[in-house]
């Protein structure tokens, strides 16, 4: 899973990147370069740890998220460039960081704090980029229409109609993530529309607002919440500092600040999974205990394909257990004795937390 971090200058997006990756990328470094910060992090999963306590495997493997902190410089004075937008559109979801507190280090002449203004201005740039892509496609369709036979025009006419309806949707002030395409309009998937990416809005709060998290979250959810848009507030600066501490020290510091024991970064990861309609299934054995990411509604053969294409191609059946049942049983023989290991076929829809053993033949 790839998440692209975007935001206005001094929004705190690189601090967020440092917090989630435990990195030390230079904050405010984009004045002289135009390259993104990239980091890969493990998704915390206590289920992997619990299964490892049972099986004592040689290694534990967690699901991974690739975080890409895009430079502010990508949003130039004349709007984002095509290559920059194409990179954004390849992300599974966008993480839009917006600052809601005054920063003493920012000269007053560089602008007042207005989170809604900043958020909506950047969204407008992304909307213009998608509109430009649609306009170019409509122009190409019109050119092709002049040189093909009448019998071949129907498919292009349907595509132009789709583009025009998306154009109207964007011009009404809504991103394409809320645009509904019919079953015969799946070519929409082939276009790199950046406003179609699900979005997590990270409201970057100051230390003085830590006791107002619930109110701030409610405000932004009411204004921007939608099926493909979620909101989570956090202090990127505080979380970046905590990321550099050992877990025990961080827990003490979190308690001293009156923060919840659960990191908002972990919550943000859970939110990203919800946005993308993803879940995790697990495999467990003496060699490895591992979490795998799959879309909700995936069948057992599709899950098998995440492990290896041969397993999907030669799928026979899957042995399935709930991870809690497996931990409680303490061993595979005991799990079978309790009747908690069942056999499922190709139509089985994998559930979050399933432990799968794939039986196959190729």
CORURHU-V785018 format. One record per residue. N is the residue number from 1. RES is the residue in one small letter. PHI is phi in degrees with one decimal (NA if undefined). Layout:
N RES PHI
N RES PHI
//
This chain:
1 x NA
2 x -117.7
3 x -117.9
4 x -100.4
5 x -91.8
6 x -128.7
7 x 166.5
8 x -71.4
9 x -56.3
10 x 65.8
11 x -76.0
12 x 101.4
13 x -67.9
14 x -72.8
15 x -62.8
16 x -62.8
17 x -56.9
18 x -63.1
19 x -67.1
20 x -78.4
21 x -102.4
22 x 57.1
23 x -94.0
24 x -136.1
25 x -61.8
26 x -68.5
27 x -75.3
28 x 73.4
29 x -88.9
30 x -86.3
31 x -69.5
32 x -114.5
33 x -148.8
34 x -132.3
35 x -105.7
36 x -76.0
37 x -86.5
38 x -128.6
39 x -147.6
40 x -113.6
41 x -127.5
42 x -79.6
43 x -86.1
44 x -56.1
45 x -147.9
46 x -62.4
47 x -68.1
48 x -63.4
49 x -64.0
50 x -65.3
51 x -67.0
52 x -65.4
53 x -64.9
54 x -82.6
55 x -92.3
56 x 49.2
57 x -74.2
58 x -69.1
59 x -154.4
60 x -115.4
61 x -130.2
62 x -99.0
63 x -64.0
64 x -124.4
65 x -123.6
66 x -97.6
67 x -99.0
68 x -122.5
69 x -93.0
70 x -78.7
71 x -70.0
72 x -60.2
73 x -60.0
74 x -64.0
75 x -93.9
76 x -79.0
77 x -63.9
78 x -108.7
79 x 95.7
80 x -64.4
81 x -74.2
82 x -61.6
83 x -64.9
84 x -63.7
85 x -63.9
86 x -61.1
87 x -65.9
88 x -62.2
89 x -68.6
90 x -79.1
91 x -69.2
92 x -70.6
93 x -155.8
94 x -104.8
95 x -113.6
96 x -99.1
97 x -93.6
98 x -134.8
99 x -93.1
100 x -116.8
101 x -123.4
102 x -71.2
103 x -111.9
104 x -58.4
105 x -79.1
106 x -95.3
107 x -56.4
108 x -59.2
109 x -68.7
110 x -81.9
111 x 123.6
112 x -80.5
113 x -85.0
114 x -146.5
115 x -60.3
116 x -67.6
117 x -60.3
118 x -64.8
119 x -64.4
120 x -71.7
121 x -65.8
122 x -68.9
123 x -61.3
124 x -66.9
125 x -61.7
126 x -66.9
127 x -63.3
128 x -61.4
129 x -64.5
130 x -68.4
131 x -62.0
132 x -63.9
133 x -64.9
134 x -65.8
135 x -61.4
136 x -65.1
137 x -67.7
138 x -62.6
139 x -62.6
140 x -66.6
141 x -62.3
142 x -61.0
143 x -67.3
144 x -66.3
145 x -62.1
146 x -75.7
147 x -119.7
148 x -115.9
149 x -71.7
150 x -58.1
151 x -66.9
152 x -100.2
153 x -81.6
154 x -58.6
155 x -64.0
156 x -68.1
157 x -65.3
158 x -63.7
159 x -67.5
160 x -65.0
161 x -61.4
162 x -61.2
163 x -61.2
164 x -67.6
165 x -69.6
166 x -67.1
167 x -58.9
168 x -63.3
169 x -62.4
170 x -66.8
171 x -68.1
172 x -82.3
173 x 95.1
174 x -116.1
175 x -74.7
176 x -72.1
177 x -65.4
178 x -102.5
179 x -85.4
180 x -101.7
181 x -99.9
182 x -78.3
183 x -60.9
184 x -92.5
185 x -120.6
186 x -73.3
187 x -64.0
188 x -54.9
189 x -64.2
190 x -80.2
191 x -99.1
192 x -90.3
193 x -89.7
194 x -73.8
195 x -78.4
196 x -88.5
197 x -69.2
198 x -57.1
199 x -135.7
200 x -109.2
201 x -89.8
202 x -98.4
203 x -87.9
204 x -84.2
205 x -102.3
206 x -87.1
207 x -60.6
208 x -71.4
209 x -105.6
210 x -61.4
211 x -88.6
212 x -114.9
213 x -55.8
214 x -62.0
215 x -66.6
216 x -64.7
217 x -61.0
218 x -62.7
219 x -60.7
220 x -74.7
221 x -64.7
222 x -64.2
223 x -85.6
224 x -121.8
225 x -59.8
226 x -160.3
227 x -53.8
228 x -110.3
229 x -132.6
230 x -127.1
231 x -127.7
232 x -144.3
233 x -94.7
234 x -164.5
235 x -99.3
236 x -61.7
237 x -64.4
238 x -63.4
239 x -67.0
240 x -66.5
241 x -67.7
242 x -63.7
243 x -64.8
244 x -86.7
245 x -93.5
246 x -74.5
247 x -54.7
248 x -66.6
249 x -64.9
250 x -63.4
251 x -63.1
252 x -65.3
253 x -64.2
254 x -62.9
255 x -65.7
256 x -61.6
257 x -84.1
258 x 75.7
259 x -87.4
260 x -63.8
261 x -62.8
262 x -76.0
263 x -67.3
264 x -63.7
265 x -68.9
266 x -62.4
267 x -64.4
268 x -62.9
269 x -65.2
270 x -59.9
271 x -62.9
272 x -62.9
273 x -60.6
274 x -63.2
275 x -57.3
276 x -90.7
277 x 66.7
278 x -108.8
279 x -151.6
280 x -120.6
281 x -114.5
282 x -130.0
283 x -125.1
284 x -145.1
285 x -176.1
286 x -68.1
287 x -81.1
288 x -159.1
289 x -113.9
290 x -144.4
291 x -101.6
292 x -123.2
293 x -98.2
294 x -146.8
295 x -71.0
296 x -64.1
297 x 92.3
298 x -67.8
299 x -85.6
300 x -57.4
301 x -62.6
302 x -64.5
303 x -63.6
304 x -60.2
305 x -65.7
306 x -66.0
307 x -77.3
308 x -165.2
309 x -59.9
310 x -62.4
311 x -68.3
312 x -73.9
313 x -65.0
314 x -106.0
315 x -56.4
316 x -109.3
317 x -163.3
318 x -126.3
319 x -89.6
320 x -127.4
321 x -143.4
322 x -76.1
323 x -60.6
324 x -67.5
325 x -62.5
326 x -66.3
327 x -66.1
328 x -63.8
329 x -68.2
330 x 85.2
331 x -164.8
332 x -67.7
333 x -59.1
334 x -68.0
335 x -61.4
336 x -66.9
337 x -61.8
338 x -80.0
339 x 72.8
340 x -103.8
341 x -110.2
342 x -118.1
343 x -108.0
344 x -127.2
345 x -98.8
346 x -65.9
347 x -86.8
348 x -65.9
349 x -95.1
350 x -66.3
351 x -107.2
352 x -60.0
353 x 91.4
354 x -65.7
355 x -105.5
356 x -113.5
357 x -123.8
358 x -91.2
359 x -102.7
360 x -148.5
361 x -151.1
362 x -127.6
//
